[in-house]
Amino acid sequence: MKRMTASRIDSISHVYGRQHIDDNLYFEVRKTGRPSWLFRFVAPTGRRRDMSLGSYPSVTLAGARELASKWRGVVASGEDPIEVRNASREQRRP
Protein backbone atom coordinates (compact mmCIF):
# COMPACT_ATOMS: atom_id res chain seq x y z
CA MET A 1 0.00 0.00 0.00
CA LYS A 2 1.27 3.47 -0.88
CA ARG A 3 2.06 5.98 1.83
CA MET A 4 -0.79 8.47 2.30
CA THR A 5 -0.10 11.95 0.97
CA ALA A 6 -1.56 15.35 1.84
CA SER A 7 -3.28 15.59 -1.57
CA ARG A 8 -4.92 12.21 -0.99
CA ILE A 9 -6.17 13.44 2.41
CA ASP A 10 -7.72 16.45 0.65
CA SER A 11 -9.54 14.14 -1.74
CA ILE A 12 -11.00 11.94 1.03
CA SER A 13 -11.79 14.77 3.46
CA HIS A 14 -15.44 14.69 2.42
CA VAL A 15 -15.96 10.90 2.43
CA TYR A 16 -17.73 9.63 5.55
CA GLY A 17 -15.87 6.96 7.51
CA ARG A 18 -12.49 6.11 8.98
CA GLN A 19 -9.31 5.65 6.93
CA HIS A 20 -6.13 3.99 8.21
CA ILE A 21 -3.15 6.27 7.57
CA ASP A 22 -0.20 4.88 9.54
CA ASP A 23 0.43 2.75 12.61
CA ASN A 24 -2.20 3.84 15.16
CA LEU A 25 -3.16 6.89 13.04
CA TYR A 26 -6.60 7.24 11.44
CA PHE A 27 -8.41 9.94 9.50
CA GLU A 28 -12.12 10.10 10.35
CA VAL A 29 -14.94 12.02 8.73
CA ARG A 30 -17.98 12.03 10.99
CA LYS A 31 -21.58 12.04 9.79
CA THR A 32 -21.60 15.79 10.36
CA GLY A 33 -18.88 16.09 7.72
CA ARG A 34 -16.21 17.20 10.20
CA PRO A 35 -12.86 15.50 9.52
CA SER A 36 -10.40 14.79 12.32
CA TRP A 37 -7.35 12.72 13.27
CA LEU A 38 -7.52 9.78 15.68
CA PHE A 39 -4.80 7.92 17.53
CA ARG A 40 -5.98 4.36 18.30
CA PHE A 41 -4.07 2.38 20.91
CA VAL A 42 -4.40 -0.34 23.51
CA ALA A 43 -4.19 1.05 27.05
CA PRO A 44 -2.16 -0.74 29.76
CA THR A 45 -5.49 -2.09 31.04
CA GLY A 46 -5.92 -3.96 27.74
CA ARG A 47 -8.76 -1.73 26.56
CA ARG A 48 -8.68 -0.23 23.05
CA ARG A 49 -9.00 3.55 23.12
CA ASP A 50 -9.25 6.37 20.58
CA MET A 51 -7.70 9.75 21.24
CA SER A 52 -8.37 12.81 19.09
CA LEU A 53 -5.32 14.55 17.69
CA GLY A 54 -7.28 17.51 16.35
CA SER A 55 -9.44 18.48 13.44
CA TYR A 56 -8.42 18.68 9.80
CA PRO A 57 -7.16 21.02 8.29
CA SER A 58 -6.06 22.70 11.54
CA VAL A 59 -3.78 19.71 12.08
CA THR A 60 -1.97 18.71 8.90
CA LEU A 61 -0.99 15.19 7.87
CA ALA A 62 2.60 15.89 8.91
CA GLY A 63 1.43 17.27 12.25
CA ALA A 64 -0.80 14.26 12.86
CA ARG A 65 2.08 11.88 12.08
CA GLU A 66 4.32 13.76 14.50
CA LEU A 67 1.72 13.64 17.27
CA ALA A 68 1.05 9.93 16.65
CA SER A 69 4.78 9.23 16.92
CA LYS A 70 4.93 11.10 20.23
CA TRP A 71 1.99 9.15 21.66
CA ARG A 72 3.36 5.82 20.39
CA GLY A 73 6.36 6.48 22.64
CA VAL A 74 4.05 7.05 25.60
CA VAL A 75 2.25 3.76 24.89
CA ALA A 76 5.61 1.98 24.56
CA SER A 77 6.58 3.25 28.02
CA GLY A 78 3.48 1.57 29.46
CA GLU A 79 1.39 4.68 30.03
CA ASP A 80 -2.06 5.69 28.81
CA PRO A 81 -1.71 8.73 26.47
CA ILE A 82 -5.13 10.10 27.40
CA GLU A 83 -4.25 10.07 31.09
CA VAL A 84 -0.86 11.68 30.36
CA ARG A 85 -2.53 14.41 28.26
CA ASN A 86 -5.20 15.07 30.90
CA ALA A 87 -2.60 15.27 33.69
CA SER A 88 -0.61 17.76 31.60
CA ARG A 89 -3.71 19.90 31.10
CA GLU A 90 -4.46 19.85 34.83
CA GLN A 91 -0.94 21.09 35.62
CA ARG A 92 -1.36 24.02 33.24
CA ARG A 93 -4.63 25.19 34.83
CA PRO A 94 -4.32 28.16 37.19
Secondary structure, 3 states (H helix, E strand, C coil): CCCCCHHHHHHHCCCCEEEEEECCEEEEECCCCCEEEEEEEECCCCCEEEEEEEECCCCCHHHHHHHHHHHHHHHHCCCCHHHHHHHHHHHHCC
